[in-house]
Amino acid sequence: MTSKYIESLVSDPIANYPAATVASFDPTRGDLPRRELDPERLVAYLENLAHAGAAAVLLAASTGQGHLRTVDELAQWFAAAGKAKVGEMVKMALLRPEDGEEANARLLDVIVEQEIPVVFLRPGANLPAGASNAEVVDNMAPLLKQTAAAGRAIGVYSISDVSGVPLTAAATEQLLDLPGGERIVAAKITEADYDASTLQYLNSPRLTKLKIVQGWDPHLARALQDGPKHDIEGRQRVGVTSGPMSLAVYQYKFLLQAAAEQRWNEVAQSQAAVTALFAAMQDDPQKFADLQRAKVIMGLGQPLVSEVTDEQINRVFTALESLPRAEDRRRLAWSLDLMEDGPYHERLAALADAT
């Protein structure tokens, strides 16, 4: 099943790539200075996401602080995720060039063993500030080749907040020409400037085969409207891989259905509710929100190397409770109460039940 699905992605990404992927949280336990993964809680969380209707999940992305984890910790995360019974939900994993070929070969062995079909690659955090496209491509080339040799479908990922430099559309065009480039199926774009990032990918004549995956959530409504305009058959060219979806799965299901029905006013209002929560966890408007604050609300543990404060939690609840539409409050409270046993279960349940 895995190999057949992988080849369907490689042959026609736009038709077969999941419309929406959750950038997964990493349930944690233990104490500072460094907490550890809670494997049992991870399995329960992934199974709950699948039950809620999530089509796919990305492991080791920024939401779950995967960029901070050691190679040993990533191996544990991927292996633990393999134990989750998630039905048709597709598991994906993120790898990092800075870990080196030996470490990534080990991680790819785990990924293959756990039958994870899609692997994302981003520019290495070891690149110099202001690295050129050529330097970015050289940095990613060995891992691209390794991942293709492991028989995986490949996604590429631009996230300047982590890598320090973006993965531009021009650099991705160059990656297509390298060994393994033929297995690239998607480009995930988590950048604050839509015109300088997502739109460049959509406009590139060489990238027309790829699914373009919007990762900076406030741009999602615009990206979904642009998607069909940039496919020769008028198909939806844009998908989403969302950190906020990890805490707002039911809201995103509703939003994406509204988009499929071209109810763009509803999409905008639904997205505005998510954006209000996003902003409540965002200390700098040009930096991605610290979604670990929502992770704590959900009962999935504290961040890997820091502590969420009561004041930060209260900011999120104030934003949630201040939303003007009851249906948004209800779907978001229901999503935040996905585990139904977190420290704020009663407060969230009351919000979900309110009319």
KENUDO-371206 format. One line per field, with one value per residue: x, y, z of N, C-alpha, C in turn; residue number from 1. Coordinates in steps of 0.2 Angstrom, whole numbers, always signed. Layout:
<nodes>
n.east	X ...
n.north	Y ...
n.up	Z ...
ca.east	X ...
ca.north	Y ...
ca.up	Z ...
c.east	X ...
c.north	Y ...
c.up	Z ...
nulum	NUM ...
</nodes>
This chain:
<nodes>
n.east	+4 +10 +20 +13 +5 +15 +20 +9 +8 +20 +18 +7 +6 -3 -16 -16 -10 -12 -25 -25 -14 -9 +3 +11 +9 +21 +19 +24 +34 +41 +54 +62 +80 +77 +64 +56 +50 +33 +28 +16 +6 +8 +4 -10 -14 -11 -20 -32 -32 -34 -46 -54 -54 -43 -32 -19 -3 +11 +27 +39 +40 +39 +29 +29 +41 +51 +63 +71 +75 +86 +95 +93 +81 +72 +72 +66 +53 +48 +48 +39 +27 +24 +17 +4 -13 -20 -28 -33 -26 -12 +5 +19 +36 +49 +66 +83 +96 +107 +110 +118 +124 +126 +118 +105 +103 +101 +89 +81 +80 +72 +61 +57 +55 +44 +35 +32 +27 +31 +43 +49 +61 +71 +80 +97 +100 +113 +117 +125 +121 +111 +113 +116 +105 +112 +120 +111 +105 +116 +117 +106 +106 +113 +105 +93 +96 +98 +85 +77 +83 +79 +66 +56 +42 +45 +45 +48 +53 +51 +56 +60 +61 +66 +77 +84 +87 +76 +69 +69 +58 +66 +77 +71 +67 +80 +83 +75 +82 +92 +100 +87 +78 +67 +58 +52 +37 +29 +29 +31 +27 +31 +31 +31 +29 +18 +18 +31 +35 +25 +17 +27 +31 +19 +18 +29 +34 +41 +37 +25 +19 +20 +12 +7 +10 +2 +9 +10 -2 -12 -12 -19 -33 -31 -22 -29 -39 -31 -25 -33 -31 -19 -17 -17 -28 -37 -38 -37 -23 -17 -13 -13 -2 -3 +2 -7 -18 -16 -21 -34 -42 -56 -61 -53 -57 -70 -67 -60 -69 -79 -71 -70 -82 -82 -86 -81 -82 -86 -75 -65 -70 -70 -56 -51 -55 -46 -34 -35 -33 -20 -13 -13 -4 +8 +22 +29 +24 +30 +35 +33 +19 +20 +15 +16 +10 -4 -3 +0 -13 -21 -17 -5 +7 +22 +33 +48 +60 +57 +45 +28 +18 +6 +0 +2 -6 -18 -20 -23 -35 -43 -43 -50 -62 -67 -70 -81 -91 -102 -101 -88 -81 -86 -81 -67 -65 -69 -59 -47 -50 -47 -41 -49 -46 -37 -29 -38 -50 -64 -67 -65 -75 -86 -87 -88 -101 -109 -121
n.north	-6 +6 +9 +9 +20 +30 +30 +35 +48 +53 +52 +60 +73 +84 +79 +69 +72 +75 +86 +93 +95 +91 +99 +91 +91 +88 +78 +79 +74 +75 +85 +101 +104 +98 +91 +76 +65 +59 +44 +36 +46 +53 +43 +42 +55 +56 +46 +52 +63 +57 +51 +63 +67 +71 +72 +70 +70 +79 +75 +81 +95 +113 +116 +105 +107 +100 +104 +107 +95 +81 +69 +56 +58 +62 +49 +42 +48 +46 +32 +29 +35 +27 +17 +21 +19 +24 +23 +29 +41 +50 +48 +59 +65 +76 +80 +85 +94 +98 +88 +78 +65 +52 +52 +55 +44 +34 +39 +38 +24 +21 +28 +21 +9 +11 +14 +27 +37 +50 +62 +77 +90 +104 +119 +119 +123 +126 +134 +149 +166 +175 +166 +160 +155 +145 +140 +135 +125 +116 +113 +105 +95 +82 +76 +76 +66 +55 +53 +50 +39 +30 +28 +36 +48 +66 +81 +98 +112 +128 +139 +152 +156 +146 +140 +151 +156 +157 +145 +147 +149 +148 +141 +129 +125 +122 +111 +101 +97 +89 +73 +63 +73 +71 +65 +75 +81 +91 +108 +116 +131 +142 +157 +174 +184 +183 +187 +186 +173 +161 +165 +166 +153 +147 +154 +150 +142 +130 +123 +118 +106 +103 +101 +115 +120 +129 +136 +147 +152 +164 +167 +158 +158 +167 +159 +148 +153 +157 +145 +136 +144 +143 +130 +120 +113 +118 +113 +111 +118 +121 +116 +113 +114 +114 +122 +128 +120 +109 +112 +116 +108 +104 +117 +119 +109 +113 +126 +122 +114 +124 +132 +123 +124 +136 +147 +160 +171 +165 +157 +167 +173 +162 +159 +171 +169 +159 +166 +175 +168 +163 +175 +178 +170 +175 +184 +192 +200 +196 +184 +166 +160 +155 +140 +131 +135 +132 +119 +116 +119 +109 +98 +91 +92 +102 +114 +108 +114 +125 +135 +137 +151 +156 +169 +169 +158 +163 +174 +167 +161 +172 +178 +167 +167 +179 +179 +184 +176 +163 +150 +148 +149 +138 +127 +129 +128 +114 +108 +111 +104 +91 +80 +78 +77 +86 +99 +110 +105 +106 +120 +122 +113 +119 +131 +125 +119 +130 +142
n.up	+0 +4 -5 -17 -15 -14 -27 -33 -29 -34 -48 -50 -41 -38 -39 -30 -18 +0 +5 +16 +30 +46 +56 +67 +85 +99 +111 +128 +142 +159 +166 +166 +163 +151 +143 +138 +125 +126 +122 +123 +125 +113 +103 +107 +104 +90 +85 +89 +81 +69 +70 +71 +58 +51 +37 +35 +43 +49 +55 +67 +63 +65 +74 +83 +89 +83 +76 +86 +92 +96 +85 +91 +98 +87 +81 +90 +90 +77 +77 +88 +83 +73 +79 +81 +77 +63 +52 +36 +37 +32 +36 +38 +38 +44 +39 +42 +34 +42 +51 +45 +34 +39 +51 +45 +37 +46 +52 +40 +39 +50 +46 +34 +39 +47 +38 +33 +21 +15 +15 +21 +17 +22 +20 +27 +45 +47 +37 +31 +35 +24 +13 -3 -17 -24 -14 -5 -12 -14 -1 +2 -7 -4 +5 -2 -12 -4 +2 -9 -14 -4 -7 -5 -7 -9 -1 -1 +9 +15 +27 +35 +48 +55 +47 +44 +31 +16 +6 -10 -24 -36 -31 -29 -41 -46 -38 -43 -54 -49 -43 -37 -38 -46 -38 -30 -24 -18 -11 +3 +11 +23 +26 +30 +20 +7 -7 -10 -8 -8 -19 -29 -31 -36 -48 -55 -70 -71 -59 -60 -59 -45 -29 -20 -4 +8 +22 +31 +40 +40 +27 +20 +15 +4 -4 -7 -15 -25 -30 -40 -51 -55 -61 -75 -78 -70 -57 -39 -34 -22 -6 +12 +26 +42 +57 +67 +64 +71 +84 +80 +73 +70 +66 +55 +46 +43 +38 +26 +19 +16 +8 -3 -8 -12 -4 +0 +9 +20 +22 +25 +37 +45 +45 +51 +64 +68 +66 +76 +87 +84 +84 +97 +102 +98 +99 +91 +76 +64 +66 +68 +77 +95 +96 +106 +117 +116 +115 +129 +134 +128 +135 +132 +137 +143 +134 +126 +130 +138 +148 +149 +153 +165 +161 +148 +144 +148 +139 +127 +130 +132 +119 +113 +120 +116 +103 +90 +84 +89 +84 +79 +91 +97 +88 +89 +103 +105 +97 +104 +115 +111 +117 +128 +141 +147 +156 +156 +152 +157 +156 +142 +138 +142 +135 +122 +123 +125 +119
ca.east	+0 +14 +24 +8 +3 +21 +21 +3 +10 +26 +16 +2 +5 -9 -22 -16 -7 -18 -27 -23 -9 -8 +10 +9 +13 +25 +17 +30 +34 +47 +56 +68 +81 +75 +59 +56 +43 +28 +26 +9 +2 +9 +0 -17 -15 -12 -26 -38 -33 -37 -53 -57 -54 -37 -30 -12 +1 +18 +30 +45 +39 +40 +24 +31 +48 +55 +69 +76 +76 +92 +93 +90 +74 +68 +71 +61 +47 +46 +46 +33 +22 +22 +13 -2 -17 -23 -32 -30 -22 -5 +11 +25 +42 +54 +73 +87 +102 +113 +112 +123 +122 +125 +112 +99 +103 +98 +82 +77 +79 +66 +55 +55 +52 +37 +31 +30 +28 +33 +48 +51 +67 +71 +87 +100 +101 +120 +119 +127 +116 +111 +115 +113 +102 +117 +122 +105 +104 +121 +116 +100 +107 +114 +99 +88 +98 +97 +78 +75 +86 +75 +60 +50 +40 +49 +42 +53 +50 +54 +54 +66 +61 +71 +83 +88 +86 +71 +70 +65 +56 +71 +81 +67 +68 +87 +83 +72 +87 +97 +98 +81 +73 +61 +53 +49 +30 +26 +33 +28 +29 +29 +34 +27 +27 +15 +20 +38 +36 +20 +15 +32 +30 +13 +19 +35 +33 +44 +35 +17 +17 +20 +7 +10 +7 +3 +11 +9 -10 -16 -12 -23 -39 -29 -19 -34 -42 -26 -23 -35 -29 -12 -17 -20 -35 -41 -38 -35 -16 -14 -14 -11 +1 -4 +3 -14 -23 -15 -25 -40 -44 -62 -61 -50 -61 -75 -65 -58 -76 -81 -67 -71 -89 -81 -90 -75 -84 -86 -68 -62 -72 -67 -49 -50 -55 -40 -29 -35 -29 -13 -10 -13 +2 +13 +25 +32 +20 +34 +38 +27 +17 +22 +9 +16 +5 -10 -1 -1 -20 -23 -15 +0 +13 +25 +38 +54 +66 +54 +39 +22 +16 -2 -2 +2 -12 -24 -20 -26 -42 -46 -44 -55 -69 -69 -72 -88 -96 -102 -99 -81 -79 -87 -77 -61 -65 -69 -53 -43 -52 -47 -39 -54 -44 -32 -30 -43 -56 -70 -67 -66 -81 -92 -87 -91 -108 -112 -125
ca.north	+0 +12 +10 +11 +27 +34 +31 +39 +55 +55 +53 +66 +76 +88 +75 +64 +74 +77 +93 +97 +91 +94 +99 +88 +93 +82 +77 +79 +73 +76 +91 +105 +108 +96 +86 +70 +63 +55 +40 +34 +52 +54 +38 +44 +61 +55 +43 +57 +67 +53 +51 +69 +67 +74 +68 +69 +73 +80 +74 +85 +101 +118 +116 +101 +109 +95 +107 +107 +88 +78 +64 +51 +60 +61 +42 +39 +51 +42 +25 +29 +37 +21 +13 +24 +16 +30 +22 +32 +47 +49 +51 +62 +66 +81 +78 +91 +93 +99 +82 +74 +59 +46 +52 +54 +37 +30 +41 +36 +17 +21 +30 +16 +3 +13 +15 +34 +38 +57 +65 +84 +93 +111 +121 +117 +128 +127 +139 +156 +171 +177 +161 +161 +149 +139 +137 +132 +119 +112 +111 +101 +90 +75 +73 +74 +60 +49 +52 +47 +32 +27 +27 +41 +54 +71 +88 +103 +116 +135 +141 +156 +157 +140 +139 +157 +158 +154 +140 +151 +145 +147 +136 +123 +123 +119 +105 +97 +94 +85 +66 +63 +79 +69 +63 +80 +81 +97 +113 +119 +138 +145 +163 +179 +188 +179 +188 +185 +166 +157 +167 +165 +146 +146 +157 +147 +138 +124 +120 +117 +99 +102 +104 +121 +119 +135 +135 +153 +151 +169 +168 +152 +160 +169 +154 +143 +156 +157 +138 +134 +149 +141 +124 +120 +109 +121 +109 +115 +117 +123 +112 +117 +110 +119 +121 +129 +114 +104 +114 +119 +103 +105 +123 +119 +105 +117 +131 +119 +113 +131 +134 +118 +126 +143 +151 +164 +175 +161 +155 +173 +174 +156 +160 +177 +167 +155 +171 +178 +163 +163 +181 +178 +166 +178 +189 +196 +198 +194 +177 +161 +160 +149 +136 +126 +137 +128 +112 +115 +119 +103 +93 +87 +94 +109 +114 +104 +117 +131 +134 +142 +155 +157 +175 +167 +154 +168 +177 +162 +160 +179 +178 +162 +169 +186 +179 +187 +171 +157 +144 +148 +148 +131 +123 +129 +124 +107 +106 +112 +99 +85 +74 +77 +75 +91 +103 +115 +102 +109 +127 +121 +110 +124 +135 +121 +118 +137 +144
ca.up	+0 +5 -11 -22 -13 -15 -34 -36 -27 -38 -54 -50 -35 -37 -39 -25 -11 +4 +5 +23 +34 +53 +59 +74 +92 +102 +118 +132 +150 +162 +169 +163 +157 +144 +143 +134 +121 +129 +117 +124 +123 +105 +100 +108 +100 +83 +84 +90 +75 +63 +72 +70 +51 +48 +31 +35 +49 +48 +62 +67 +60 +70 +79 +89 +91 +80 +74 +92 +94 +93 +81 +95 +99 +81 +79 +95 +88 +71 +79 +92 +78 +69 +83 +81 +72 +61 +46 +30 +38 +30 +41 +35 +42 +42 +40 +42 +31 +46 +54 +41 +30 +43 +55 +41 +34 +52 +52 +35 +40 +54 +42 +30 +44 +50 +32 +32 +13 +13 +19 +19 +18 +22 +20 +34 +49 +47 +31 +33 +34 +17 +9 -10 -20 -25 -7 -2 -16 -12 +6 +3 -12 -2 +9 -7 -15 +1 +3 -15 -14 +1 -11 -2 -10 -6 +0 +1 +15 +16 +34 +36 +55 +57 +43 +43 +24 +13 +0 -15 -30 -40 -29 -29 -48 -47 -35 -48 -59 -46 -42 -33 -39 -49 -33 -27 -25 -15 -8 +9 +11 +29 +25 +31 +14 +2 -14 -11 -7 -11 -26 -34 -32 -40 -54 -59 -75 -70 -54 -61 -57 -38 -25 -16 +2 +12 +29 +35 +40 +38 +20 +17 +11 -3 -7 -9 -21 -31 -32 -46 -56 -57 -64 -82 -78 -65 -51 -33 -34 -16 +0 +18 +31 +47 +64 +70 +63 +77 +89 +78 +68 +68 +62 +48 +42 +41 +33 +20 +16 +14 +2 -8 -10 -14 +0 +2 +14 +26 +23 +28 +44 +49 +46 +56 +71 +69 +66 +82 +92 +82 +86 +104 +104 +93 +102 +86 +71 +59 +68 +69 +84 +99 +97 +112 +122 +115 +117 +136 +135 +126 +140 +129 +141 +142 +128 +127 +134 +141 +152 +147 +159 +166 +158 +141 +143 +148 +132 +122 +132 +131 +112 +111 +122 +113 +96 +89 +82 +93 +80 +79 +98 +98 +85 +92 +110 +103 +94 +109 +120 +107 +121 +133 +148 +148 +162 +154 +149 +159 +153 +135 +137 +144 +129 +116 +124 +125 +112
c.east	+4 +17 +19 +6 +9 +21 +15 +5 +15 +23 +11 +1 -1 -15 -22 -13 -13 -19 -25 -19 -9 +0 +9 +13 +17 +24 +24 +29 +40 +48 +61 +74 +79 +70 +60 +49 +39 +25 +19 +5 +2 +4 -8 -18 -16 -18 -32 -38 -36 -44 -57 -57 -48 -34 -23 -9 +8 +22 +37 +45 +40 +35 +26 +38 +53 +62 +74 +78 +82 +90 +90 +83 +70 +67 +66 +54 +44 +44 +40 +27 +19 +18 +5 -7 -22 -27 -29 -26 -14 +0 +16 +30 +46 +61 +77 +94 +108 +115 +117 +120 +121 +119 +106 +98 +99 +91 +78 +76 +73 +60 +52 +52 +45 +32 +28 +32 +31 +38 +49 +58 +67 +79 +90 +101 +108 +122 +121 +121 +116 +113 +112 +109 +106 +119 +117 +104 +110 +120 +111 +102 +109 +108 +93 +89 +96 +90 +75 +77 +82 +68 +54 +48 +43 +45 +48 +50 +54 +51 +60 +66 +66 +77 +87 +88 +80 +73 +66 +63 +61 +76 +78 +68 +75 +87 +80 +77 +92 +95 +92 +76 +67 +56 +50 +41 +26 +31 +29 +31 +27 +33 +29 +24 +25 +18 +27 +40 +31 +18 +21 +32 +24 +14 +25 +32 +35 +41 +27 +15 +16 +14 +10 +6 +8 +4 +10 +1 -14 -16 -16 -28 -36 -26 -24 -38 -37 -25 -26 -33 -22 -11 -20 -26 -39 -42 -36 -27 -13 -17 -12 -8 +1 -2 -4 -19 -22 -19 -32 -43 -51 -64 -59 -54 -67 -73 -63 -64 -79 -77 -68 -78 -88 -85 -84 -76 -83 -79 -64 -64 -70 -59 -47 -51 -49 -34 -29 -32 -22 -10 -9 -7 +8 +16 +28 +27 +23 +37 +32 +26 +20 +16 +10 +12 -2 -9 -2 -9 -23 -21 -10 +7 +16 +30 +44 +59 +63 +48 +34 +19 +8 -4 -2 -4 -18 -25 -24 -33 -46 -48 -50 -62 -71 -71 -80 -93 -96 -100 -92 -78 -80 -82 -70 -60 -65 -63 -48 -44 -51 -46 -45 -52 -38 -34 -36 -49 -62 -72 -69 -73 -87 -92 -90 -98 -112 -115 -123
c.north	+6 +14 +12 +18 +32 +36 +35 +47 +57 +56 +59 +69 +80 +84 +71 +66 +76 +84 +97 +92 +94 +93 +97 +91 +86 +82 +76 +77 +74 +83 +95 +103 +105 +90 +81 +69 +59 +50 +38 +40 +54 +50 +40 +50 +60 +51 +47 +61 +64 +52 +57 +71 +70 +69 +66 +72 +73 +80 +78 +92 +106 +118 +111 +102 +103 +98 +107 +100 +85 +72 +58 +52 +60 +54 +39 +42 +47 +35 +25 +31 +31 +16 +15 +21 +22 +29 +25 +38 +45 +52 +53 +64 +72 +79 +85 +90 +94 +93 +77 +68 +53 +46 +52 +48 +33 +32 +38 +28 +17 +23 +25 +10 +5 +15 +22 +35 +44 +59 +72 +86 +100 +113 +120 +123 +130 +132 +146 +161 +174 +172 +162 +155 +143 +136 +133 +125 +114 +109 +105 +94 +83 +72 +71 +67 +54 +48 +48 +40 +27 +25 +31 +46 +60 +78 +92 +109 +123 +138 +145 +157 +152 +140 +145 +160 +154 +149 +144 +146 +144 +142 +129 +120 +120 +112 +99 +93 +90 +78 +66 +68 +77 +66 +68 +81 +88 +101 +116 +126 +141 +152 +169 +183 +183 +180 +186 +177 +162 +158 +166 +157 +144 +149 +154 +141 +131 +120 +118 +110 +98 +104 +109 +121 +125 +133 +141 +154 +157 +170 +162 +154 +162 +164 +149 +146 +156 +150 +136 +138 +147 +133 +123 +117 +113 +118 +113 +113 +118 +118 +116 +112 +115 +117 +122 +124 +109 +106 +116 +114 +103 +111 +123 +114 +109 +122 +128 +117 +119 +133 +129 +121 +133 +148 +156 +168 +171 +158 +161 +174 +168 +157 +166 +174 +163 +160 +174 +174 +163 +169 +182 +174 +169 +184 +194 +195 +196 +187 +173 +161 +154 +145 +131 +129 +134 +121 +111 +115 +113 +97 +88 +89 +101 +108 +110 +107 +124 +130 +139 +145 +155 +163 +173 +162 +158 +172 +173 +162 +167 +180 +173 +165 +176 +185 +180 +181 +165 +150 +143 +146 +140 +126 +123 +127 +117 +104 +106 +107 +92 +79 +73 +76 +80 +95 +109 +112 +105 +115 +126 +118 +114 +129 +131 +120 +125 +138 +151
c.up	+0 -2 -17 -21 -15 -23 -37 -34 -32 -45 -55 -43 -33 -36 -32 -18 -7 +4 +11 +27 +41 +54 +66 +80 +94 +109 +122 +139 +153 +164 +165 +166 +151 +146 +138 +130 +126 +124 +117 +122 +116 +102 +101 +104 +93 +81 +85 +84 +69 +64 +70 +62 +48 +43 +32 +41 +47 +55 +61 +64 +66 +76 +85 +91 +88 +78 +80 +94 +92 +89 +85 +96 +93 +80 +84 +93 +82 +73 +83 +87 +74 +72 +83 +75 +69 +54 +40 +31 +36 +35 +36 +40 +39 +44 +39 +39 +37 +50 +51 +38 +34 +47 +51 +38 +40 +52 +46 +36 +45 +50 +37 +34 +46 +44 +31 +25 +11 +17 +16 +21 +18 +21 +27 +38 +50 +41 +34 +31 +27 +12 +2 -12 -21 -19 -4 -5 -14 -5 +6 -2 -9 +1 +3 -10 -10 +1 -3 -16 -9 -1 -8 -7 -6 -6 +2 +5 +15 +23 +37 +44 +58 +54 +43 +36 +21 +8 -5 -20 -35 -38 -29 -37 -49 -44 -39 -53 -56 -45 -36 -34 -42 -44 -29 -29 -23 -12 -3 +11 +18 +30 +26 +25 +8 -5 -15 -10 -11 -18 -31 -36 -37 -47 -58 -64 -74 -64 -54 -59 -49 -35 -21 -10 +6 +19 +34 +35 +38 +31 +16 +13 +4 -7 -10 -15 -27 -34 -39 -52 -59 -59 -70 -83 -73 -58 -45 -32 -27 -10 +6 +23 +37 +54 +68 +69 +69 +83 +87 +72 +65 +64 +55 +43 +39 +36 +26 +16 +13 +8 -4 -12 -12 -10 +4 +8 +21 +28 +27 +35 +48 +50 +51 +63 +73 +70 +73 +88 +90 +84 +94 +107 +100 +97 +97 +79 +65 +60 +69 +76 +88 +101 +103 +118 +122 +116 +125 +137 +134 +131 +137 +132 +139 +136 +131 +131 +138 +145 +150 +153 +159 +162 +150 +139 +143 +142 +127 +124 +131 +124 +110 +113 +119 +106 +95 +87 +86 +90 +80 +86 +99 +95 +87 +99 +109 +101 +100 +115 +116 +112 +127 +140 +150 +154 +162 +151 +151 +156 +146 +134 +137 +138 +123 +117 +124 +118 +111
nulum	1 2 3 4 5 6 7 8 9 10 11 12 13 14 15 16 17 18 19 20 21 22 23 24 25 26 27 28 29 30 31 32 33 34 35 36 37 38 39 40 41 42 43 44 45 46 47 48 49 50 51 52 53 54 55 56 57 58 59 60 61 62 63 64 65 66 67 68 69 70 71 72 73 74 75 76 77 78 79 80 81 82 83 84 85 86 87 88 89 90 91 92 93 94 95 96 97 98 99 100 101 102 103 104 105 106 107 108 109 110 111 112 113 114 115 116 117 118 119 120 121 122 123 124 125 126 127 128 129 130 131 132 133 134 135 136 137 138 139 140 141 142 143 144 145 146 147 148 149 150 151 152 153 154 155 156 157 158 159 160 161 162 163 164 165 166 167 168 169 170 171 172 173 174 175 176 177 178 179 180 181 182 183 184 185 186 187 188 189 190 191 192 193 194 195 196 197 198 199 200 201 202 203 204 205 206 207 208 209 210 211 212 213 214 215 216 217 218 219 220 221 222 223 224 225 226 227 228 229 230 231 232 233 234 235 236 237 238 239 240 241 242 243 244 245 246 247 248 249 250 251 252 253 254 255 256 257 258 259 260 261 262 263 264 265 266 267 268 269 270 271 272 273 274 275 276 277 278 279 280 281 282 283 284 285 286 287 288 289 290 291 292 293 294 295 296 297 298 299 300 301 302 303 304 305 306 307 308 309 310 311 312 313 314 315 316 317 318 319 320 321 322 323 324 325 326 327 328 329 330 331 332 333 334 335 336 337 338 339 340 341 342 343 344 345 346 347 348 349 350 351 352 353 354 355
</nodes>
